Amino acid sequence: MSPNNIKQRSLHQLSITELNAGLRNKDFSSVELTQHFIERIERLDTRFNSFISTCSEQALAAANYADQQLANGNAGILCGIPIAHKDLFCTNGIRTSCGSKMLDNFVPPYDATIVENCSNAGAVVLGKTNMDEFAMGSSNENSFYGPSVNPWGENCVPGGSSGGSAAAVAAQLVPAATASDTGGSIRQPASFCGVTGLKPTYGRVSRWGMVAYASSLDQAGPITKNAEDAATMLNVLASFDKKDSTSIDEPKPDYTATLDQPLNGLRIGIPKEYFSDGIDPEVAKLTQEAISFYETLGASIKEVSLPHTQLAVPAYYVIAPAECSANLSRFDGVRYGYRCENPTDLEDLYKRSRAEGFGEEVKRRILVGAYALSAGYYDAYYRKAQQVRRLIKQDFDTVFKDVDLIASPTAPTPAFGLGEKTKDPVSMYLEDIYTLPVNLAGLPAISIPCGLTQQNKPVGLQLIGNYFSEALLLNSAHKFQQATDFHQQTAPNID
Ligand code: GLN
């Protein structure tokens, strides 16, 4: 992209790579850029509700500092680039609500490791994005702050739980945002909002300072305009962290260095179970076309089988609630977070603080999880679900002996209507069928836009890789994006 071309476009249309070039070329300053996005958020986010909190003053101070670093030639990878953090990453001095009344008043005294990594790279934090309460949900409708709304259709959900991050990037209120994915929460909203979302291998990115939902599944990653920006973000987010016992001390490649590798000889598997009952025909058609397009890029395609796919939803919806029931026991109204008025005694304090502080879906999961872990049912439910988890991982291990990547739809449907599934939790859970197996196995995966339905709703293609194959995933996504323009299509009426 030549600097001239950058000058012809509005700042919010530019990718991180383009913004980096513009900043270093002095086409604009970080303060100008930051002001531009602050103005857009103020003007447009009343429609999308994608931010829970903004921090304009701190952002402008950070932008000012970034401009000095740029002038000194001291600039980090994200120097002066505005970003947003999902509201479950602790941010020193900035409220971190996790989409919950329980943490509505919580201002952390420290930064999560990934927040620190972004700040060390020079990023400017514009605010915290909306999400389903404690990251539990597939539509963002479980947020205490009201749902975020999909920029592609204002009666549609943006997906969840990182709906705010995806909507904010799709509405061009921020060039990139962090998110988290326990069962699909980066990829499914990215798919619904027509943006790129990367869920790294479990352990690649530190979970320290991220409010825990289901610790053996949670993983942080970026939502961006394209795969190249996702690579830049992953370069910053990924780090070994002694403070997270599941962080892995693996060498970190430069994820931007291999984006242009040719895909000749790449072997892609299509799981036959992912194109069966329940898939929307337009989603099936668009993802199949995208997969076929990979043949023109030099890849070979073959059908594969992941026979335990149907067990992923029931296994996940035992394991994740079990872990959440343990993780959320810390919210007791004593140490921090919501406390009920006038408790009569300690037990009343615990009970009412939790009853009043948590929303319906969070309570449902705590109940399911505590039940599945209880003495009489542990073997029947929890242990069984862990055994199924092992089978799902083995399915992937077998398939990755024959192929390099697996391709599928990210979600069985395009974005659905606000309120359409709220009365039926099971139909909401089924939305996660193609994303959950990846978390149960701890694998990395990316969702990239692969077309629009006739009703102008984005559809995402999911690419799943073997452990620590993020570089290959990003390379494969980038080559596709160089040859197509699905990722450049923008939501209507956001100018
Ligand atoms: N939709 C899934 C759930 O509700 C996944 C959420 C997530 O990845 N945080 O649990």
Boltz pocket constraint, residues with backbone or C-beta under 6 A from the ligand:
constraints:
  - pocket:
      binder: B
      contacts: [[A, 134], [A, 135], [A, 136], [A, 137], [A, 138], [A, 160], [A, 161], [A, 180], [A, 181], [A, 182], [A, 183], [A, 184], [A, 185], [A, 186], [A, 213], [A, 320], [A, 428], [A, 432]]
      max_distance: 6.0
